Amino acid sequence: MPTASPQLDVLYTREQIAERVAAMGAEISRDYHGQHIILVGVLKGAAIFLSDLARAVVPDCTFDFVAVSSYGRGQRSSGAVKVIKDLDHSIEGRHVILVEDILDTGLTLTYLRNMLLHQKPASLKIAALLDKPARRLQKIEADYVGFTLPNLFVVGYGMDYAERYRNLQEIRLMSPNDPE
Ligand code: IMP
């Protein structure tokens, strides 16, 4: 199995990603000055983004993770959202930021947002590294967005195609003609 894929075109370089994540961290730091935040990452895609974002955030913060069923082995969503791993700790009365790699159809984040709101957090916001508004099936927006992109399938920086390419340092484009 290859560890790098130079054949996949780079959409965002390491430097571009670092710049946007730092800017998102600065915005969050301003908004939550003096408060404690719980960052809830959506596994596995948001793991790398969360680890960089957390280090760009100044206010005191803790982590939790949820995992949902995802794309499986293809580029298309099944539409079904199933929780595989729930929160470890209660978020009642806490300030929560749901951290996701991509806001695509919005099915996943709509489901997770409702699930978390059920626990009555003091506040709940969404940070998405990538936003693909053209693909939206549910009316949902992120409060913090890294990059807005058209209907393209991307991999790297935590994001996968059939579990591959998560360890690429850049965000790269996967076209339907690329080999699986
Ligand atoms: P949604 O429920 O359609 O918004 O799906 C969000 C999830 O789909 C993301 O967290 C990703 O796991 C996956 N996804 C959507 N687009 C892409 C992509 O371009 N590359 C990799 N995964 C994607």
Residues whose N, C-alpha, C, O or C-beta is under 5 A from the ligand:
A	BS01	IMP	G45 S70 S77 D101 I102 L103 D104 T105 G106 L107 T108 L109 L152 F153 V154 V155 M159 D160
